[in-house]
Amino acid sequence: MPGIGNVNIGNIVDKTNAQSNKNSTENLKKKLENAKEDKHLMKACQEFESIFVHMMLKQMRATVPEGGLVEKSQGEEIFEDMYDQEIAKNISQSQNQGIGLAKIIYQQMKQNRGNL
């Protein structure tokens, strides 16, 4: 491409395109990193919700009076606790967004992350 004076327009266009491609690549990398961070953040929020729901289920179960002819064995208590953990995990990771606590925490933390 012919130059104007000492300036080669082809080199300027090439440099501009290269810089634009570099900026686009860096922006894409940032978006991908943010997407990964968002995914990890949502998983952490769901795990927190799971812990909260488990504690809630445990307290609810404690309000039910024990009765019957045979006392609960230690194995039965462990099984109930594990069962409550699984129910809590399933609730928090359900497609219906659990009880909504994870979504609220996620939105709040994502908003606050931009302010850091």
Long-range contacts (C-beta under 8 A, 24 or more apart in sequence): 38-110, 41-106, 41-109, 41-110, 41-113, 42-102, 42-106, 45-101, 45-102, 45-103, 45-105, 45-106, 45-109, 46-92, 46-93, 46-98, 46-102, 47-92, 48-101, 48-102, 48-105, 49-91, 49-92, 49-98, 49-99, 49-101, 49-102, 49-105, 50-85, 50-88, 50-89, 50-91, 50-92, 50-93, 50-98, 51-88, 52-88, 52-101, 53-87, 53-88, 53-91, 53-92, 53-98, 53-99, 54-84, 54-85, 54-87, 54-88, 56-88, 57-84, 57-87, 57-88, 58-84
